[in-house]
Amino acid sequence: MPELSKEVISLLNFLLPGFLTAWVIYGLTNHEKPNQFERTIQALIFTVSIQAIVWLLEKALLWVGEFYILGYWDNSVELLASYTIALIIGLLIAKSIQNDFIYSFLRGIKVTGKSSHPSEWCDVFSKYPRFVVLHLEGERRLFGWPEVWPSKPNDGNFFITYPSWQAEDGITELPNTEGILINSKDVKWVEIFKEKEKEDEQE
């Protein structure tokens, strides 16, 4: 039984860095978590990558150690290195997803037409940071800046700052209102304004 426990602990120590990377990615982005099987496969892929980097790091530090004594490489140092690398990889991937960095490059070389965002909805709001008009039920229109928007069209809320109500007979300013929270289910469509510079060029 003690031997089995040691094997389980050893297996967990081997796999947990990959799960940590996956947890950071899905915790910091709007992407939906895949099912348990897919997450396990992803964690295994991350684990193999992390272990390869740890192996290279060990070889590099041992080579440096021939000239400068930095310390001793043991299991605790290897474990700390694997968790640190897992965290860094997770943060870098989450950052690249939020900035659409990798897919932007791939679109530039005509490899794909997709983006890293979870939906066209998020893609548009990320690509066009502008003032918007939310067209609501009852012909109501809310103008403002979308500080927060839902990851899906029919699930979540908008937080609109600098809000004002637009109507045929004029505009109702709300100078004392920090923002308005609007359920996305109440929004029929979204009107996105052009940049001022582009409007001037067209005129």
Salt bridges, closest charged atoms under 4 A:
GLU32 OE2 - LYS152 NZ 2.14
ASP100 OD2 - ARG107 NH2 2.65
ASP123 OD1 - HIS117 ND1 3.14
GLU139 OE2 - LYS188 NZ 3.66
GLU191 OE1 - HIS135 NE2 2.98
GLU195 OE2 - ARG130 NE 3.77
